[in-house]
């Protein structure tokens, strides 16, 4: 593999820290070319120093020689005093700056200055803390603001989840868990892998191993949609459990229930079963490099495969059996067929009723009977009587 470079930088939010004194650091999720993903923390003052050095390295692209040639994005200088309000308001600018930075020509976006600045440092993995001082407060950038960085609606505090069983990590990008561990969820991905942090550790964790503290989490899941959404299989998978489906790349299926653990209930013809969501792509959606890279990872474990799971809630999660999915799916399909059949039959009946009315000949007037000879002699004129004599 060649030199390391950054393929994406996402601003997650910021932290308010209290040691050695109160200050603020921004949280960045840095995605590298080897598919690893790391969270790093940087003060705005050091981000600005990095920006000034980058401009000095590339004077033409920074517009120092000719302002019309500038392609390096602007970044405002730090204030004399940065409080929480200025830290929060600057998030949109920083999100746009990171997006523009990664999309600069490779000689800039992949230079050592950029790569080294966003590499994981020792204090990223083990931030200096004091047990006598309260833990840092975390504020996430709102989800809508990630789509439109200039529209900041306010901070979101991270959700805390509890591990229901031990989990041994299988790669360096993951995080091991012990039953009962409390983690803060930084990012929830629909593929079933969530990026979490716990004290000095950070990494990806299967969502199936986590539960919220306030009760079962089915309220976060969508209800089954038996009408189904069309998806295309992007990676083949061979079923391991009886209730899973084996599909090949290129198959077209319908998703009828999206579950948090990344295993969705899908329908192929009239057969239903579980399939890893990370191997699916919505029909008609353009393929992206990020999604393609995610599919190279292994599928997360399913909730049903976790042994010795111990929930802190008396009431467990609502579980829908595969037989229920099949029965409801078949019922929906049959109802749709009946509706289509009734509509077709109704159209035929209307046509049949109209056809006889159009083809039936019009009624002819009745011909009166010829009067008898006696009747003519008694009632008709002299002229008429002469004609029959």
Secondary structure by P-SEA (a helix, b strand, c coil): ccccccccccccccccccccccbbbbbbbccccccbbbbbbbcaaaaaaaaaaaaaaccccccccccccccbbbbbcccccccaaaaaaaaaaaaaaaaaaaaccccccccaaaaaaacccccccccccccccccbbbbccccccccccccccccccbbbbbbcbbbbbccccbbbbcccbbbbbcccccccccccccccbbbbbccccccccccccccccccccccbbbbbbcbbbbbccccbbbbcccbbbbbcccccccbbbbbcccbbbbbcccccccccbbbbaaaaaaaacccccccccccccccccccccccccaaaaaaaaaaaaaaaaaaaaaaaaaaaaaaaaaaaaaacccbbbbbbccccaaaaaccccaaaaaaac
